[in-house]
Amino acid sequence: RQLIFTTLKATKIVQDFCQSNDLIYLGSDSNFVHIRGIPCLDKLKDELKKNNYLLRFNGDGLPANIENSVRISLGPPKQTKEFLKCLKVSINGLKA
C-alpha cells in the first residue's frame, strides 16, 4: 500500500509540473509516465546524463515508449521533485 501511495503522490507532482511548464502528461497504470513537448530530446538526454539521470525516449529500442516523449520512472516524491528540478533547468538551458 505504501508503494501505491508513494507512486500516486509522485504522479501528482509530475502532472503539476507538466501543467505549469506547458508539457503534455501521458500517465499510465504503472510506476512510470511519459511527457511530451520537451524540445531537443537528443540534447536533453546528454544533458541529464551529466547529472546521472538516464532518459528513455523513442529510438532507444524500447517497445513501451511513446513517440517523441520522455519516459520517467516514478520514485519517492522527494526524488521526483529533485529530478523535475534538474529537468526544468536542463530544458531552460537548451532553450537559451
N, C-alpha and C positions, 0 to 999 in steps of 0.2 A: 504494500500500500504506500509506503514511504516513497518508493521509486516512482510510482504513478503520480503522486502529489508533486514531487520534485520536477518531473518531466512537464506536468501541466503548468507549473509556475514558470519554468524556462520557456515554454511555448508562448505564454502570455508576454514575456519580456521581448521575445523575438517579434511577435505580432506588433507590439507597441513601437519597437524600433523601426520596423518596416513602414508603418503608418507615418511616423514622424520624419522619415527620410525619403518619402516618395518611392518606396520599393514595393515590389509585389510579393506578398507572403503566400506560399503554397504549402499548406500543412499536410500532415499525414497522421495515421493512427499508430505511429511508432515513435521512437526516440530521435527522430530526425525531421527536418523540414527543408524546403527549398526556398530560395529567394531569387527573384528575377528583377531585372532592371539595374543591375550593377554594371557600370562601364568597365571596359578593359579587363575582361576576366583573365586573360593570359598574364597580363602585368600584375594584376591583383594577386594571383596565385603566387607569383615570385615574391611580391612584397610581403605577403603574410608568412611565407615560408621563412623569411628572415627573422620573424618573431615566433618561430616554432609552431606555426599553425599550418596544417595541411588542408587544402580545399579539394573537393571533388566537384567536377562540373562536366558537362557534356564533352566527350572527347577523351575521357580517361578510360574508356572501355568498360564502364560500369553500367549494366543494364537498367538499374533503378533510377538513373539520373534523368532529369527533365532538361530538354534542350535549352541552352542559354540561361542556365540557372546555377546557383551555388548550393550545394547540399551541406547542411550544418547538422552535425550530431549534437543533440542536446545533453548538456551536463548539468551539474548543480547550478542554481540561479547565480551564484557569485561568479563562477567560471563563465557562464553565458554572458553576463554583463561585461566581464573583462574582455572576452573575445569580441563582442559587439563594439566596444570602445576602440579596440585595435582596428576592427574592420572599418569603422567610420573614419578614423584618422588615415587609414590606407586609401580609402575611396576618395577622400578630400584631397589627399596628396596627388593622386593620379589625375584629378580634375584640374589641378593647378598648372 
